[in-house]
Amino acid sequence: MEARGKFEHLLEGIAAIDAKLASTIRQLELNWRTGEPHDGKLTELVAGVLLDGVDGGLLSFQTMVQGFNTYAHDFSERQIDFLRFGRYRATDYETVFRNVYANDAFLRTTYYPALLLSYLAAPNYRHIFRRFDRVLANWRSERVTRILDIGSGHALLLLFALRQLPEATGLGTDIAPAAVAFASALNRITAWATSRFRFEVTDVLRENDSALGGRFDAAICCEFLEHVPEPARFLRVAHRRLRTGGRLFVSAAVRMES
């Protein structure tokens, strides 16, 4: 497929299930694209990952569409409640862990497919991916060769980093057991990192440097900080996981139910 063919092909599959969502994604791309060739290439790259995920059996158009719509609808209701009452529905971390991170079926068929589609269907994720692409250019010049991804989930950003930095190795970490199989499958499907990528189910807050193999040149913490009970403590721990002068890429939701 040439030009923006993968993106259009993806939209065709989405439109067969939800024409309104496909139209919204196309309009979002029209509104936010810069006109620079590289911007279009990144859209094609993400669309290609999703299509390869469908071909490889990791995703389906159905799980992406239903997952995104379920996640977006639930998020909107929770956010309205938060803005109205000034408090979250969830009152303790253990409940969130049980309902989300320990729920393999939900992660595999709803949460991860929704998050991956968000890189085309949500402006904030589109911006994160492009900002990270620019950051990776700096990491390349700084000779970053060892990367830690905290709360890696599907691991798209870590795999993208390893694609852009072919001399680097990466460790994905997550507390969700389902993340290992999903991220490993995505690595196999993209072939961006192969043996340079590994994944562990672990709590970075509780592990020491030696358990993780030493300190890292750089770390990724994307849309994760808002999920931990003590964000400030987490950032201090993340800082200790880095070598002197190491880099930390962070994005986080602010004043949101998550």
C-alpha atoms as an extended CHARMM CRD file, in Angstrom:
* protein
*
       258  EXT
         1         1  MET       CA              0.0000000000        0.0000000000        0.0000000000  PROA      1               0.0000000000
         2         2  GLU       CA              1.3340000000        3.4300000000       -0.9040000000  PROA      2               0.0000000000
         3         3  ALA       CA              0.8870000000        6.9230000000        0.5690000000  PROA      3               0.0000000000
         4         4  ARG       CA             -1.7820000000        6.7960000000        3.2460000000  PROA      4               0.0000000000
         5         5  GLY       CA             -3.1300000000        3.4500000000        2.1070000000  PROA      5               0.0000000000
         6         6  LYS       CA             -2.7730000000        1.6120000000        5.4090000000  PROA      6               0.0000000000
         7         7  PHE       CA             -4.6760000000        4.3230000000        7.2550000000  PROA      7               0.0000000000
         8         8  GLU       CA             -7.4960000000        4.2250000000        4.7000000000  PROA      8               0.0000000000
         9         9  HSD       CA             -7.5590000000        0.4420000000        4.7580000000  PROA      9               0.0000000000
        10        10  LEU       CA             -7.8390000000        0.5050000000        8.5500000000  PROA      10              0.0000000000
        11        11  LEU       CA            -10.6990000000        3.0010000000        8.3640000000  PROA      11              0.0000000000
        12        12  GLU       CA            -12.5390000000        0.7410000000        5.9380000000  PROA      12              0.0000000000
        13        13  GLY       CA            -12.4450000000       -2.0780000000        8.4650000000  PROA      13              0.0000000000
        14        14  ILE       CA            -13.5600000000        0.2090000000       11.2810000000  PROA      14              0.0000000000
        15        15  ALA       CA            -16.3430000000        1.7270000000        9.1610000000  PROA      15              0.0000000000
        16        16  ALA       CA            -17.7980000000       -1.7180000000        8.5280000000  PROA      16              0.0000000000
        17        17  ILE       CA            -18.5220000000       -1.8800000000       12.2570000000  PROA      17              0.0000000000
        18        18  ASP       CA            -18.9050000000        1.7830000000       13.2600000000  PROA      18              0.0000000000
        19        19  ALA       CA            -19.0860000000        4.3180000000       10.4430000000  PROA      19              0.0000000000
        20        20  LYS       CA            -19.3170000000        7.2440000000       12.8630000000  PROA      20              0.0000000000
        21        21  LEU       CA            -16.0970000000        6.2880000000       14.6320000000  PROA      21              0.0000000000
        22        22  ALA       CA            -14.2860000000        5.8770000000       11.3130000000  PROA      22              0.0000000000
        23        23  SER       CA            -15.4960000000        9.3160000000       10.2250000000  PROA      23              0.0000000000
        24        24  THR       CA            -14.3770000000       10.8270000000       13.5350000000  PROA      24              0.0000000000
        25        25  ILE       CA            -10.8940000000        9.3300000000       13.2000000000  PROA      25              0.0000000000
        26        26  ARG       CA            -10.5850000000       10.6030000000        9.6350000000  PROA      26              0.0000000000
        27        27  GLN       CA            -11.6790000000       14.0880000000       10.7090000000  PROA      27              0.0000000000
        28        28  LEU       CA             -9.2340000000       14.0460000000       13.6050000000  PROA      28              0.0000000000
        29        29  GLU       CA             -6.4310000000       13.2330000000       11.1860000000  PROA      29              0.0000000000
        30        30  LEU       CA             -7.4940000000       16.0610000000        8.8830000000  PROA      30              0.0000000000
        31        31  ASN       CA             -7.6510000000       18.5230000000       11.7760000000  PROA      31              0.0000000000
        32        32  TRP       CA             -4.3210000000       17.6180000000       13.3480000000  PROA      32              0.0000000000
        33        33  ARG       CA             -2.0250000000       16.6630000000       10.4880000000  PROA      33              0.0000000000
        34        34  THR       CA              0.8060000000       19.0920000000        9.8640000000  PROA      34              0.0000000000
        35        35  GLY       CA              1.2810000000       18.5080000000        6.1640000000  PROA      35              0.0000000000
        36        36  GLU       CA              4.8400000000       17.3560000000        6.7890000000  PROA      36              0.0000000000
        37        37  PRO       CA              5.6120000000       13.9960000000        5.1330000000  PROA      37              0.0000000000
        38        38  HSD       CA              6.9470000000       12.5480000000        8.3850000000  PROA      38              0.0000000000
        39        39  ASP       CA              3.6660000000       13.2570000000       10.1750000000  PROA      39              0.0000000000
        40        40  GLY       CA              1.8150000000       11.2090000000        7.5790000000  PROA      40              0.0000000000
        41        41  LYS       CA              4.3940000000        8.4390000000        7.8460000000  PROA      41              0.0000000000
        42        42  LEU       CA              3.7480000000        8.1470000000       11.5770000000  PROA      42              0.0000000000
        43        43  THR       CA              0.0110000000        7.7950000000       10.9340000000  PROA      43              0.0000000000
        44        44  GLU       CA              0.7650000000        5.0810000000        8.3970000000  PROA      44              0.0000000000
        45        45  LEU       CA              3.1200000000        3.3780000000       10.8170000000  PROA      45              0.0000000000
        46        46  VAL       CA              0.5030000000        3.1500000000       13.5860000000  PROA      46              0.0000000000
        47        47  ALA       CA             -2.1830000000        2.0480000000       11.1320000000  PROA      47              0.0000000000
        48        48  GLY       CA              0.1930000000       -0.6310000000        9.8690000000  PROA      48              0.0000000000
        49        49  VAL       CA              0.7610000000       -1.9280000000       13.3950000000  PROA      49              0.0000000000
        50        50  LEU       CA             -2.9890000000       -2.2220000000       13.9580000000  PROA      50              0.0000000000
        51        51  LEU       CA             -3.5220000000       -3.9900000000       10.6340000000  PROA      51              0.0000000000
        52        52  ASP       CA             -0.6480000000       -6.3700000000       11.3620000000  PROA      52              0.0000000000
        53        53  GLY       CA             -2.1950000000       -6.9890000000       14.7660000000  PROA      53              0.0000000000
        54        54  VAL       CA             -5.4410000000       -7.9900000000       13.0600000000  PROA      54              0.0000000000
        55        55  ASP       CA             -3.6120000000      -10.2330000000       10.5820000000  PROA      55              0.0000000000
        56        56  GLY       CA             -1.5910000000      -11.7660000000       13.4070000000  PROA      56              0.0000000000
        57        57  GLY       CA             -4.6560000000      -12.5410000000       15.5210000000  PROA      57              0.0000000000
        58        58  LEU       CA             -3.7240000000      -10.2130000000       18.3690000000  PROA      58              0.0000000000
        59        59  LEU       CA             -6.5300000000       -7.7680000000       17.5970000000  PROA      59              0.0000000000
        60        60  SER       CA             -9.6680000000       -7.6270000000       15.5270000000  PROA      60              0.0000000000
        61        61  PHE       CA            -11.6190000000       -4.7010000000       14.1650000000  PROA      61              0.0000000000
        62        62  GLN       CA            -14.3650000000       -5.7570000000       16.5420000000  PROA      62              0.0000000000
        63        63  THR       CA            -12.1930000000       -5.6690000000       19.6690000000  PROA      63              0.0000000000
        64        64  MET       CA            -10.6520000000       -2.3350000000       18.6780000000  PROA      64              0.0000000000
        65        65  VAL       CA            -13.9770000000       -0.6540000000       17.9600000000  PROA      65              0.0000000000
        66        66  GLN       CA            -15.9310000000       -2.1350000000       20.8540000000  PROA      66              0.0000000000
        67        67  GLY       CA            -13.0030000000       -1.6610000000       23.2130000000  PROA      67              0.0000000000
        68        68  PHE       CA            -12.5340000000        1.9860000000       22.2600000000  PROA      68              0.0000000000
        69        69  ASN       CA            -16.2500000000        2.7670000000       22.4430000000  PROA      69              0.0000000000
        70        70  THR       CA            -16.6350000000        0.9910000000       25.7920000000  PROA      70              0.0000000000
        71        71  TYR       CA            -13.5820000000        2.7050000000       27.2260000000  PROA      71              0.0000000000
        72        72  ALA       CA            -14.5520000000        6.1450000000       25.8740000000  PROA      72              0.0000000000
        73        73  HSD       CA            -18.1460000000        5.8910000000       27.0870000000  PROA      73              0.0000000000
        74        74  ASP       CA            -17.1340000000        4.6980000000       30.5540000000  PROA      74              0.0000000000
        75        75  PHE       CA            -14.4260000000        7.3380000000       30.8080000000  PROA      75              0.0000000000
        76        76  SER       CA            -16.8520000000       10.1090000000       29.8330000000  PROA      76              0.0000000000
        77        77  GLU       CA            -19.3420000000        9.0710000000       32.4970000000  PROA      77              0.0000000000
        78        78  ARG       CA            -16.6410000000        8.8810000000       35.1490000000  PROA      78              0.0000000000
        79        79  GLN       CA            -15.1940000000       12.2280000000       34.1350000000  PROA      79              0.0000000000
        80        80  ILE       CA            -18.6220000000       13.9070000000       34.3290000000  PROA      80              0.0000000000
        81        81  ASP       CA            -19.0670000000       12.5010000000       37.8290000000  PROA      81              0.0000000000
        82        82  PHE       CA            -15.6220000000       13.7140000000       38.8320000000  PROA      82              0.0000000000
        83        83  LEU       CA            -16.2590000000       17.2370000000       37.5540000000  PROA      83              0.0000000000
        84        84  ARG       CA            -19.6990000000       17.3030000000       39.1810000000  PROA      84              0.0000000000
        85        85  PHE       CA            -18.8590000000       15.8930000000       42.6030000000  PROA      85              0.0000000000
        86        86  GLY       CA            -15.1020000000       16.4570000000       42.8780000000  PROA      86              0.0000000000
        87        87  ARG       CA            -14.3170000000       12.8610000000       43.7830000000  PROA      87              0.0000000000
        88        88  TYR       CA            -13.5540000000        9.5840000000       42.0420000000  PROA      88              0.0000000000
        89        89  ARG       CA            -15.8690000000        6.6020000000       41.8280000000  PROA      89              0.0000000000
        90        90  ALA       CA            -13.0340000000        4.2790000000       42.7920000000  PROA      90              0.0000000000
        91        91  THR       CA            -12.1580000000        4.6750000000       46.4580000000  PROA      91              0.0000000000
        92        92  ASP       CA             -9.2450000000        2.2570000000       46.8070000000  PROA      92              0.0000000000
        93        93  TYR       CA             -6.4080000000        1.0020000000       44.6330000000  PROA      93              0.0000000000
        94        94  GLU       CA             -7.0730000000       -2.6720000000       45.3750000000  PROA      94              0.0000000000
        95        95  THR       CA            -10.4930000000       -2.4830000000       43.7050000000  PROA      95              0.0000000000
        96        96  VAL       CA             -9.0090000000       -0.8860000000       40.6020000000  PROA      96              0.0000000000
        97        97  PHE       CA             -6.2950000000       -3.5360000000       40.4750000000  PROA      97              0.0000000000
        98        98  ARG       CA             -8.8320000000       -6.3530000000       40.7580000000  PROA      98              0.0000000000
        99        99  ASN       CA            -11.2200000000       -4.9110000000       38.1370000000  PROA      99              0.0000000000
       100       100  VAL       CA             -8.5960000000       -3.8090000000       35.6180000000  PROA      100             0.0000000000
       101       101  TYR       CA             -5.0070000000       -4.9930000000       35.9850000000  PROA      101             0.0000000000
       102       102  ALA       CA             -5.8120000000       -8.4760000000       37.2610000000  PROA      102             0.0000000000
       103       103  ASN       CA             -8.6320000000       -8.9140000000       34.7360000000  PROA      103             0.0000000000
       104       104  ASP       CA             -6.8500000000      -10.6360000000       31.8560000000  PROA      104             0.0000000000
       105       105  ALA       CA             -9.9020000000      -10.8640000000       29.6080000000  PROA      105             0.0000000000
       106       106  PHE       CA            -10.6890000000       -7.1450000000       29.9900000000  PROA      106             0.0000000000
       107       107  LEU       CA             -7.0990000000       -6.1400000000       29.2640000000  PROA      107             0.0000000000
       108       108  ARG       CA             -6.7570000000       -8.4290000000       26.2580000000  PROA      108             0.0000000000
       109       109  THR       CA            -10.1100000000       -7.7810000000       24.5610000000  PROA      109             0.0000000000
       110       110  THR       CA            -10.9770000000       -4.2260000000       25.6360000000  PROA      110             0.0000000000
       111       111  TYR       CA             -8.2680000000       -2.1590000000       27.3360000000  PROA      111             0.0000000000
       112       112  TYR       CA             -5.1990000000       -2.8320000000       25.1840000000  PROA      112             0.0000000000
       113       113  PRO       CA             -7.0470000000       -2.7800000000       21.8270000000  PROA      113             0.0000000000
       114       114  ALA       CA             -8.7040000000        0.5030000000       22.8840000000  PROA      114             0.0000000000
       115       115  LEU       CA             -5.3830000000        2.0620000000       23.8850000000  PROA      115             0.0000000000
       116       116  LEU       CA             -3.7000000000        1.0470000000       20.6400000000  PROA      116             0.0000000000
       117       117  LEU       CA             -6.5190000000        2.4980000000       18.5490000000  PROA      117             0.0000000000
       118       118  SER       CA             -6.2650000000        5.6670000000       20.6430000000  PROA      118             0.0000000000
       119       119  TYR       CA             -2.9870000000        6.5110000000       18.9000000000  PROA      119             0.0000000000
       120       120  LEU       CA             -5.1490000000        7.3350000000       15.8860000000  PROA      120             0.0000000000
       121       121  ALA       CA             -8.5110000000        8.0380000000       17.5170000000  PROA      121             0.0000000000
       122       122  ALA       CA             -7.5720000000       10.3740000000       20.3900000000  PROA      122             0.0000000000
       123       123  PRO       CA             -5.7460000000       13.7210000000       19.9570000000  PROA      123             0.0000000000
       124       124  ASN       CA             -3.7420000000       13.3650000000       23.1740000000  PROA      124             0.0000000000
       125       125  TYR       CA             -2.3300000000        9.9700000000       22.1910000000  PROA      125             0.0000000000
       126       126  ARG       CA             -1.5930000000       11.2180000000       18.6810000000  PROA      126             0.0000000000
       127       127  HSD       CA              0.3730000000       14.0810000000       20.2390000000  PROA      127             0.0000000000
       128       128  ILE       CA              2.1970000000       11.7620000000       22.6640000000  PROA      128             0.0000000000
       129       129  PHE       CA              3.4100000000        9.5390000000       19.8320000000  PROA      129             0.0000000000
       130       130  ARG       CA              4.7390000000       12.4550000000       17.8110000000  PROA      130             0.0000000000
       131       131  ARG       CA              6.3570000000       14.0940000000       20.8010000000  PROA      131             0.0000000000
       132       132  PHE       CA              8.0250000000       10.8000000000       21.6840000000  PROA      132             0.0000000000
       133       133  ASP       CA              9.2960000000       10.4880000000       18.1230000000  PROA      133             0.0000000000
       134       134  ARG       CA             11.0780000000       13.8500000000       18.5450000000  PROA      134             0.0000000000
       135       135  VAL       CA             12.4340000000       12.8140000000       21.9510000000  PROA      135             0.0000000000
       136       136  LEU       CA             13.9030000000        9.6690000000       20.4150000000  PROA      136             0.0000000000
       137       137  ALA       CA             15.9730000000       11.8000000000       18.0610000000  PROA      137             0.0000000000
       138       138  ASN       CA             17.6030000000       13.3200000000       21.1620000000  PROA      138             0.0000000000
       139       139  TRP       CA             18.0730000000        9.9060000000       22.7520000000  PROA      139             0.0000000000
       140       140  ARG       CA             19.8220000000        8.7480000000       19.5970000000  PROA      140             0.0000000000
       141       141  SER       CA             22.3150000000       11.6190000000       19.7500000000  PROA      141             0.0000000000
       142       142  GLU       CA             22.8170000000       10.9350000000       23.4760000000  PROA      142             0.0000000000
       143       143  ARG       CA             23.5960000000        7.2730000000       22.7180000000  PROA      143             0.0000000000
       144       144  VAL       CA             20.7820000000        5.8370000000       24.8140000000  PROA      144             0.0000000000
       145       145  THR       CA             21.1930000000        2.0760000000       24.7230000000  PROA      145             0.0000000000
       146       146  ARG       CA             19.2210000000        0.7610000000       27.7090000000  PROA      146             0.0000000000
       147       147  ILE       CA             15.5410000000        1.6950000000       28.1560000000  PROA      147             0.0000000000
       148       148  LEU       CA             13.0420000000        0.9090000000       30.9230000000  PROA      148             0.0000000000
       149       149  ASP       CA              9.2980000000        1.1200000000       30.2210000000  PROA      149             0.0000000000
       150       150  ILE       CA              7.2650000000        1.4400000000       33.4200000000  PROA      150             0.0000000000
       151       151  GLY       CA              3.6320000000        0.3550000000       33.2390000000  PROA      151             0.0000000000
       152       152  SER       CA              4.3710000000       -0.8080000000       29.7340000000  PROA      152             0.0000000000
       153       153  GLY       CA              1.0430000000       -2.5030000000       28.9860000000  PROA      153             0.0000000000
       154       154  HSD       CA              0.9340000000       -3.2020000000       25.2460000000  PROA      154             0.0000000000
       155       155  ALA       CA              4.5280000000       -1.8270000000       24.9880000000  PROA      155             0.0000000000
       156       156  LEU       CA              3.9960000000        0.0890000000       21.7340000000  PROA      156             0.0000000000
       157       157  LEU       CA              6.1530000000        3.0320000000       22.8080000000  PROA      157             0.0000000000
       158       158  LEU       CA              9.0290000000        0.8440000000       23.9720000000  PROA      158             0.0000000000
       159       159  LEU       CA              8.9270000000       -1.1700000000       20.7610000000  PROA      159             0.0000000000
       160       160  PHE       CA              8.8310000000        2.0490000000       18.7370000000  PROA      160             0.0000000000
       161       161  ALA       CA             11.8740000000        3.2950000000       20.6680000000  PROA      161             0.0000000000
       162       162  LEU       CA             13.7520000000        0.0990000000       19.8590000000  PROA      162             0.0000000000
       163       163  ARG       CA             12.7690000000        0.4570000000       16.2150000000  PROA      163             0.0000000000
       164       164  GLN       CA             14.2250000000        3.9640000000       16.1290000000  PROA      164             0.0000000000
       165       165  LEU       CA             17.2850000000        3.0600000000       18.2150000000  PROA      165             0.0000000000
       166       166  PRO       CA             18.5760000000       -0.1980000000       16.7150000000  PROA      166             0.0000000000
       167       167  GLU       CA             21.5070000000       -0.4270000000       19.1410000000  PROA      167             0.0000000000
       168       168  ALA       CA             19.2710000000       -0.2000000000       22.2230000000  PROA      168             0.0000000000
       169       169  THR       CA             17.6990000000       -2.8770000000       24.4050000000  PROA      169             0.0000000000
       170       170  GLY       CA             14.4760000000       -2.4610000000       26.3510000000  PROA      170             0.0000000000
       171       171  LEU       CA             12.7870000000       -3.8450000000       29.4360000000  PROA      171             0.0000000000
       172       172  GLY       CA              9.0160000000       -3.5560000000       29.6890000000  PROA      172             0.0000000000
       173       173  THR       CA              7.4900000000       -3.8330000000       33.1610000000  PROA      173             0.0000000000
       174       174  ASP       CA              3.9040000000       -4.0640000000       34.3340000000  PROA      174             0.0000000000
       175       175  ILE       CA              1.9260000000       -5.4250000000       37.2570000000  PROA      175             0.0000000000
       176       176  ALA       CA             -0.6350000000       -7.0180000000       34.9150000000  PROA      176             0.0000000000
       177       177  PRO       CA              0.1270000000      -10.6440000000       33.9390000000  PROA      177             0.0000000000
       178       178  ALA       CA             -1.7830000000      -10.2210000000       30.6640000000  PROA      178             0.0000000000
       179       179  ALA       CA              0.6740000000       -7.5550000000       29.5390000000  PROA      179             0.0000000000
       180       180  VAL       CA              3.4820000000      -10.0740000000       29.0180000000  PROA      180             0.0000000000
       181       181  ALA       CA              1.6600000000      -12.1380000000       26.4090000000  PROA      181             0.0000000000
       182       182  PHE       CA              0.1450000000       -9.1130000000       24.6880000000  PROA      182             0.0000000000
       183       183  ALA       CA              3.3860000000       -7.1190000000       24.4770000000  PROA      183             0.0000000000
       184       184  SER       CA              5.3940000000      -10.1730000000       23.4250000000  PROA      184             0.0000000000
       185       185  ALA       CA              2.9010000000      -10.8580000000       20.6460000000  PROA      185             0.0000000000
       186       186  LEU       CA              3.1250000000       -7.2390000000       19.4970000000  PROA      186             0.0000000000
       187       187  ASN       CA              6.9170000000       -7.5270000000       19.4210000000  PROA      187             0.0000000000
       188       188  ARG       CA              6.6450000000      -10.6550000000       17.3070000000  PROA      188             0.0000000000
       189       189  ILE       CA              4.1370000000       -9.0560000000       14.9360000000  PROA      189             0.0000000000
       190       190  THR       CA              6.0560000000       -5.8020000000       14.4190000000  PROA      190             0.0000000000
       191       191  ALA       CA              9.5260000000       -7.4110000000       14.4500000000  PROA      191             0.0000000000
       192       192  TRP       CA             10.7980000000       -4.0130000000       15.6280000000  PROA      192             0.0000000000
       193       193  ALA       CA             12.9260000000       -5.3220000000       18.4780000000  PROA      193             0.0000000000
       194       194  THR       CA             12.8700000000       -9.1460000000       18.5390000000  PROA      194             0.0000000000
       195       195  SER       CA             15.5630000000      -10.2900000000       21.0080000000  PROA      195             0.0000000000
       196       196  ARG       CA             16.3750000000       -6.7400000000       22.1510000000  PROA      196             0.0000000000
       197       197  PHE       CA             13.0510000000       -6.6420000000       24.0030000000  PROA      197             0.0000000000
       198       198  ARG       CA             12.0760000000       -8.4130000000       27.2110000000  PROA      198             0.0000000000
       199       199  PHE       CA              9.1540000000       -8.0660000000       29.5770000000  PROA      199             0.0000000000
       200       200  GLU       CA              8.6940000000       -8.7580000000       33.2690000000  PROA      200             0.0000000000
       201       201  VAL       CA              5.6280000000       -8.7300000000       35.5080000000  PROA      201             0.0000000000
       202       202  THR       CA              6.9670000000       -6.7040000000       38.4110000000  PROA      202             0.0000000000
       203       203  ASP       CA              6.2990000000       -3.6680000000       40.5530000000  PROA      203             0.0000000000
       204       204  VAL       CA              9.1110000000       -1.2130000000       39.8480000000  PROA      204             0.0000000000
       205       205  LEU       CA              8.3390000000        0.5620000000       43.1200000000  PROA      205             0.0000000000
       206       206  ARG       CA              9.3110000000       -2.5530000000       45.0770000000  PROA      206             0.0000000000
       207       207  GLU       CA             12.2240000000       -3.9010000000       43.0500000000  PROA      207             0.0000000000
       208       208  ASN       CA             15.8430000000       -2.8710000000       43.5250000000  PROA      208             0.0000000000
       209       209  ASP       CA             18.2820000000       -1.9440000000       40.7770000000  PROA      209             0.0000000000
       210       210  SER       CA             19.9890000000       -5.3240000000       40.7250000000  PROA      210             0.0000000000
       211       211  ALA       CA             16.6620000000       -7.1340000000       40.2030000000  PROA      211             0.0000000000
       212       212  LEU       CA             16.1380000000       -5.0430000000       37.0800000000  PROA      212             0.0000000000
       213       213  GLY       CA             19.6790000000       -5.5670000000       35.8500000000  PROA      213             0.0000000000
       214       214  GLY       CA             21.1310000000       -2.2390000000       36.9360000000  PROA      214             0.0000000000
       215       215  ARG       CA             20.3350000000        1.3440000000       36.0150000000  PROA      215             0.0000000000
       216       216  PHE       CA             18.9940000000        2.6040000000       32.6940000000  PROA      216             0.0000000000
       217       217  ASP       CA             19.9260000000        5.3330000000       30.2370000000  PROA      217             0.0000000000
       218       218  ALA       CA             16.2840000000        6.3160000000       29.7860000000  PROA      218             0.0000000000
       219       219  ALA       CA             12.7990000000        5.4100000000       30.9850000000  PROA      219             0.0000000000
       220       220  ILE       CA              9.2790000000        5.7130000000       29.5950000000  PROA      220             0.0000000000
       221       221  CYS       CA              6.2620000000        6.4010000000       31.8020000000  PROA      221             0.0000000000
       222       222  CYS       CA              3.2950000000        7.0610000000       29.5360000000  PROA      222             0.0000000000
       223       223  GLU       CA             -0.2370000000        7.6120000000       30.8720000000  PROA      223             0.0000000000
       224       224  PHE       CA              0.6820000000        5.6710000000       33.9960000000  PROA      224             0.0000000000
       225       225  LEU       CA              1.4840000000        8.2030000000       36.6930000000  PROA      225             0.0000000000
       226       226  GLU       CA             -2.2020000000        8.9220000000       37.3400000000  PROA      226             0.0000000000
       227       227  HSD       CA             -2.7750000000        5.2430000000       38.1470000000  PROA      227             0.0000000000
       228       228  VAL       CA             -0.4040000000        4.9600000000       41.1060000000  PROA      228             0.0000000000
       229       229  PRO       CA             -1.4680000000        5.7980000000       44.6840000000  PROA      229             0.0000000000
       230       230  GLU       CA              1.6000000000        7.9690000000       45.4080000000  PROA      230             0.0000000000
       231       231  PRO       CA              2.8160000000        9.7080000000       42.2190000000  PROA      231             0.0000000000
       232       232  ALA       CA              5.5520000000       11.7590000000       43.9370000000  PROA      232             0.0000000000
       233       233  ARG       CA              7.0670000000        8.6570000000       45.5260000000  PROA      233             0.0000000000
       234       234  PHE       CA              6.8850000000        6.8560000000       42.2100000000  PROA      234             0.0000000000
       235       235  LEU       CA              8.8190000000        9.6330000000       40.4380000000  PROA      235             0.0000000000
       236       236  ARG       CA             11.5330000000        9.4790000000       43.0850000000  PROA      236             0.0000000000
       237       237  VAL       CA             11.8530000000        5.7310000000       42.5350000000  PROA      237             0.0000000000
       238       238  ALA       CA             11.8660000000        6.1740000000       38.7420000000  PROA      238             0.0000000000
       239       239  HSD       CA             14.6620000000        8.7020000000       39.1170000000  PROA      239             0.0000000000
       240       240  ARG       CA             16.7100000000        6.1740000000       41.0730000000  PROA      240             0.0000000000
       241       241  ARG       CA             16.3210000000        3.6430000000       38.2550000000  PROA      241             0.0000000000
       242       242  LEU       CA             18.2550000000        5.9690000000       35.9080000000  PROA      242             0.0000000000
       243       243  ARG       CA             21.9740000000        6.4960000000       35.5830000000  PROA      243             0.0000000000
       244       244  THR       CA             23.3110000000        9.9730000000       36.2830000000  PROA      244             0.0000000000
       245       245  GLY       CA             22.0350000000       12.2080000000       33.4960000000  PROA      245             0.0000000000
       246       246  GLY       CA             19.4350000000        9.6440000000       32.4220000000  PROA      246             0.0000000000
       247       247  ARG       CA             16.2510000000       10.6950000000       30.6260000000  PROA      247             0.0000000000
       248       248  LEU       CA             12.6110000000       10.1890000000       31.6460000000  PROA      248             0.0000000000
       249       249  PHE       CA              9.7480000000       10.5710000000       29.1670000000  PROA      249             0.0000000000
       250       250  VAL       CA              6.4870000000       11.1760000000       31.0790000000  PROA      250             0.0000000000
       251       251  SER       CA              2.9120000000       11.8290000000       30.0650000000  PROA      251             0.0000000000
       252       252  ALA       CA              0.0160000000       11.8100000000       32.5200000000  PROA      252             0.0000000000
       253       253  ALA       CA             -3.6760000000       12.5550000000       32.6840000000  PROA      253             0.0000000000
       254       254  VAL       CA             -4.5300000000       15.4510000000       35.0030000000  PROA      254             0.0000000000
       255       255  ARG       CA             -7.8110000000       15.8370000000       36.9330000000  PROA      255             0.0000000000
       256       256  MET       CA             -9.2760000000       12.7410000000       35.3710000000  PROA      256             0.0000000000
       257       257  GLU       CA            -11.1010000000        9.7600000000       36.8530000000  PROA      257             0.0000000000
       258       258  SER       CA             -8.2160000000        7.4130000000       35.9700000000  PROA      258             0.0000000000
